[in-house]
């Protein structure tokens, strides 16, 4: 295990047209953009009340990022393919302070039913909350009370989205291979985004925890990696800004958000606000292979 500050920066001399394997997040900019998008999506949306709660939660995340109090750098193994994955990084539990700050900020703003959950969480033993956080990072969502997961994940995300860019600078990206999980923290993606940088039409998967994006070729299953039995779905327009790519081999699917066409979209907010697409694919027998940090409604294999 090595602290991030002890690892020299990885050096690289790449052409401006070289495809970036990893794109580090700017957490504050990401959260502020998400807040704005959640505000827009609430208009005439049947999920308005929940989107409003999510807006307040993401605002609290942005405030925590601005405060910048993240404690010591975590220990991790830079020699591993996913150095910040739960099995390779030592959790110093400093994120628990962010959780308490987040809950305190949300309590006076939350509806009564949510406020009750927040009060329960504020009374929980810190060791228990740490166990819940570990379970979420390991993908064991069912080990955590559903009503707690949203808030715990939000605090974890603030911590790891801040740490990830520092680690990315020290990773040798030239050795990275295409993969379905985040190459930095090992978490599942939220969805695919189609970008116009550094080349038009590139696909990146967006991490549900540390907000990192990593390159993944198009027309290939992001779950089982086969590329022969793939289909694209939309509700009505094949040129829609949000489409679903499904796989007939594993019966999984991933949303594709065409950010290059609609820069105002946010991968997390728009994935949540387009659950009607998920319902349509579920009826057809397909299962999502992604995780939305504002939903956390299922486990992935």
N, C-alpha and C positions, 0 to 999 in steps of 0.2 A: 504494500500500500504506500502511495506517495501523495503528498500534498500538491495541489495544482501549482502553487507558487514555486515549487522546487523543480519543476519540469521545464526545460528550455523550450522556447517557441519552435514549432516545426517550420522549416524554411521551404519555400517553393517559388519557382519562377514559371508562371503559367501565362499563356496567351490570354488576352481579354475575351477570346471566343471559346476558351476551354470551358467545358461543362463543369460547374461547381458540384462536387459530390455532396457537400453539406453547406447549408446556409444557416448561419447562426441567427437567433432571434434577437431583436431589441425588445426586451420584455415590456418596458414602459410604453413604447410606441404601439406594441401589439395590443396591450390591454386597453389603451385609450381608443384605439381604432375599434376594438370589440365593443366597448361601451357605446360608442356612437352608432355602430351598426345595430346593436340590440335595441337602442332607442327607436331607430327607424323601423325595425321589423315588428315592433309592438302594434303598429297601426293596423287596425282591422284584422288582427291575428287572433285566432281562437286560443292561442297559448299566451295571450297578453300578460296575464298575471304572473305566470312563471317566467316569462322573458323579462319582466320588470324586476323580479327577484334576482335573476341572473345578472341584470344590469348593475344592481346595487352590489352584488358580490364581486363582480369584475372591477367596479370602481374601488372597492376596498383593496383588491389585489394591486391596482395601480398605486394607491396610496402607500401600501407597504413597500413597493418597489422604490417609490420616491424617497421614502425614509431611509432606505439603504442600509438597514441594520441586519446583517445576515450572519454575524459571528464568524468563527474560524472556518477556513476552507475544509471541505470533507476530504478524507483519505480515500484514494481510489487506485486502481491498477491500470495504468496507462497502456500496459501491454496487452490488455484484453480488447476484444472487438467492440464491446459496449462498456467502456470504462466506468460509467456512472450507473450501470445496472445494479439492482439491489444486491446481487450476489458478489459484485466486485467492488462496491463502495461501502465505506463505513458511515452509517447514519449517525451524525452527532446530535440528532434530535433538536437542533437549534430551530427547526421549522415549527416546533411546538409553540414557541413564543409568537411566531407569526399567526398561528392558529388562534391563540387567545386574543391577539389584537384584532384579527379579522372578525371574530365572534362579537367582541365588544363593540366594534363599529356597526355591525349589522343589527344587533339586538334592538335598539330603539326604532329601527326602520322596518323591521320584519313584521309580517302578519302574525296574528296571535298563535296560530298553529306552528309556524316556523320559529317564533320566539320561544315557544315551549321547548322545542328541540335544542335550540341554542343554549338555553339555561341548563338543560340536562348535560350537554357537552361541557359546559364551563365548570361543572361539578365533578366531572370524571377524573379519575386518577391519571396522571401524566404517563405513567408506564402503560396503561391500557390504551391511551390514545396513540402512543408510540407503536404498540402492537398493531393497531388498526392501520396506521400509516404504512407499516411494513407489509401488511397483507395486501393493501391496495397496490403498492409498488410491485409486488410479486404477481399481480393479476388475480388475486383471490378475493374478488369483490363480494362474494357471498359470505365471507367471514366477517364482514363489517356491516353493522346495521345500515340499511338503505338510507335512512334519514340523516345519517352522519357523513356518508361518503362524499357528498357534494362539497362540504366545508373542509373536510380533511384533505381532499385532493386539491382544493384551491390553495391551501396553505403550502402543501408539498410543491405545487406548481410554481408558486412565487419563489420558493427557495431554489429549486432545481433549474428553473428558467434563468435565474440570475447566474448560477454556477456553470451551466452548460457552455455559454460562449467562451468562458475562460479556459475550459478544457478543450474545446474545439481548436483553439489556437495552438494547442500542443499535440494535436493528433496528426498523424501522417495520413492525409486523405488519399494519397496516391495508392495506398494499400487497401482501401475500402472496396468491398464487393457489394453488389446490389442485394438488399435485404428487406424483409417485410417489417421488421421492428426497428425502432430508432437506433441508429448506430452509436448514439451517445449515451442514452439512459436505458435503452432496451424496452421502452414502452410501445404500446400499439399506436398506430396513426389514428387521427380523427377522420381524415379523408385525403383524397388527392387534390392538388391544386395545379392548374395549368398556367404556367408563367410565360412572360415574354422576355425574360433575362436568363442567361446571356444570349440565348437564341429563342425565337418565337416557338411556342408550343411545347416547351419542356414540361414534363410532369415531375412533381415533387410530392412526397408524402409528408404530412404535417403531424408532428408528435403531439400526443394528447397530454404530455406532462411538461417537457422542457421547451416546447414550442419550436424546436429545431425542425428544419425541412431537409429532406434528403432525396437525391435524384432516384427515380425509378422509371424504367422505360414504359412507354404506353402499350396498350393492347396486350398486356401480360398480367395474369392474376397476381394481385398483391398478397395473396394468401398461400396458394400452392405453387405459384410461379409458372404454370403452364400457359401457353399462348395460342392454343388451337380452338378451344371452345368458349370464346368470349362473345358477349353481347352488350350492346348499349341500350339503355332505357331512358325515356323521358315521359312526362305526363302527356304532352301534346306537341312539342316542337323539337325536332331532332337537332336544332341549333340552340337549344336552351342553355342558359348559363350554368345550370346544375343538371348533371346527368349521372346515371348509375352504370357502372361496368360490372357485369355479373359473369360468373364462371360456372359452366355446366359440369366441370370435373369435380369441384369441391362444393358446389352450390353456395358459395360465398359471394358477397358483393361489396363494392367500395364506391362511394360517391366521388364524382369528379366536379370540382368547381373551377370554372374558366375565369380565373382572376384576370387573365390577359384581356378579357372582354369587359369585365365588370370589376374594376379595382376597388370599388366601394364594398365589395363582399368581404366577409370574414369567415374563415373556414369553420370555426367552432359555432358562431352564431347562426350562420346560414345552414349548416348541417342540422342544427337543432330545429330551426324554423321550417325545415322541409321534411318533417317526419311523415308527411303523406306519401312521399316517395318510398320510404322504408316500408310503410304499410302495404303499398302495392307490391313490392318485391317479396315481402313475407307471405302474402297470399299465393304468390307463384312458387313458393317453396324454397326461397333463398334466405340466407342468414347473413347479417352484417358481420364483417370481420374487423370492424373498427371500434373505437371507444370515444365517446364524446365526454369531455370533462365536466360539462354542465348537465349531464344526464346520468352516466354511469349505471345504466339500466340492465346491463348484461355482462357476462363474461365471454371472452373469446378463447378459442382453442389455440 
